[in-house]
Amino acid sequence: MKKGKLKSMTVAEASDFFDEYDIFEFDDVKEVTDMKFDLSRKKYIGVDIDLYKKIRSKAKKLHILEDDLIKEWLEEKVG
């Protein structure tokens, strides 16, 4: 496996990979000693499923996440 491949795996790919391999088989693996998270509070709201499907479709066409599209629209409306 190429060096750096582990960094670009999805969670599902990593899960499959580590079903086959042991992390200790790699010489350059280091223990994580410092992790930082930028957590912010969020409020989730309900959206009618038909409206959500339209939003999801529009977001796919724009190649962005639904959440990002909704945030963009709300920021335009409320500033």
N, C-alpha and C positions, 0 to 999 in steps of 0.2 A: 504494500500500500504506500502511496506517495506521502511524503512528509507534508503536513498541513491539511491533509484530507479530513482528519477528525474535526477540524474547526469548521468545515463547510457542510457537515452532515445535518440532516434534519433529526429530530428526536427519534422518529421511527427508524431511520437508517442507522443511527447510533445504537439503538436497541438491538436491531438485527445483527449489527457488526459485533457487539459485545456478547451476543449469544454464541458466536463462533470463536472469538478471541478473548484472551485475558489481558487486562490493562497492563499487567506486569511483564508482558512479553516485549514491551517497548522500552528502549533504553532512555529515551529523552522525555519520559513522562515525569512531571513534577507535581508535587502536592500544591493545591491552591491554598495560599495563606491569607490572601486579602481579597475580599469581594465587596463591591459597592453596588447598591441599587438606588435608582432614582424613582422612588415610589410616589405617586400622587393620588390623591383621593379622586374618585370618580363616582358619578351618579348614573345609573343605568335606567333607561326609560323604555316603556313598552311601545312597540310600533306594530301596527296592523300588518299581518303577514303579506298581504297583497302589496302594500306600500314598500315593505322590506324587499320583496322580490324585484320591484322596480329600481330601488336604490342599489341592490346588489348587481343588477344587470348594467346599470349606468357605471358603477364603479369598475366592473370588469372591462367595459369598453374603454375606460380611462386608465386602466392598468394601475388602480390604486385600491387600497382596502376600503371596505364600506365605512368603517369607523372614521377614517380620514376624510372621506367625502362628506359624511354627515357633519363632522366638526367644521369643515371648510364652509359648508352652506350655513350652518348656524352662526359662525363668526361673521359672515357677510350680512346676515340679517340683524344680529343684535350688537355687533361690533365688539 
